[in-house]
């Protein structure tokens, strides 16, 4: 009886947490389908009296959101490729290679996580400005190619891989690069996929750095476009919510597609 009661309580708690998590997103969808005057009524409505799907078309054509989505996809995709590559190689070095001061260097890397992102904005901008990369894809992507958190994540995962597999490959004549490429990476697909998804999501919703690194509408990303839309339609929440829902949809789809990798990563490494 006690175990059944605990199970029921657990299910209720999980349902409440899930409802609290989904409620803002569901209300955002409902607001996006309302008439612009319905949002201002008192008491506030939770559901639209009559859906207005045309709000999405109006909101997305008010600004060149097609270009914004393309820029964001290129930006996020380039960062994902760079972070997965650099994080995997650096993590393997910290997990498997032996060199003087390895652990101290790793601790210095981790200390970078304590530095606020805002502090690095000016140095990063000065670097891309000196290279002539302001308002370009190179300027957006170049300073995001290394992820200290990604290095830490993959290093912890590499430490869980049995060394016997690597030693067997070395006995067969494989060099260090072959061991990394043919043994370690294939076994690390869940961790690599998790890093790729998290990096993509992080860059997709990035606002501060694209706002600093770009100047023209042709190079703006989705989050900058949403901020600009707020300036155009300050009191029209339906258009703003319609654009916000469209911006969130790719992330939701990506999460459902890749959720098995998150689950597998937790199973293999015990991350919580």
Helices and strands as residue ranges (DSSP letters): H 2-32, G 38-40, H 54-62, H 65-96, H 102-111, G 112-114, G 117-120, H 121-130, H 137-142, H 148-158, H 163-171, H 176-179, I 180-184, H 185-187, H 189-204, H 208-213, G 217-219, H 222-232, H 237-269
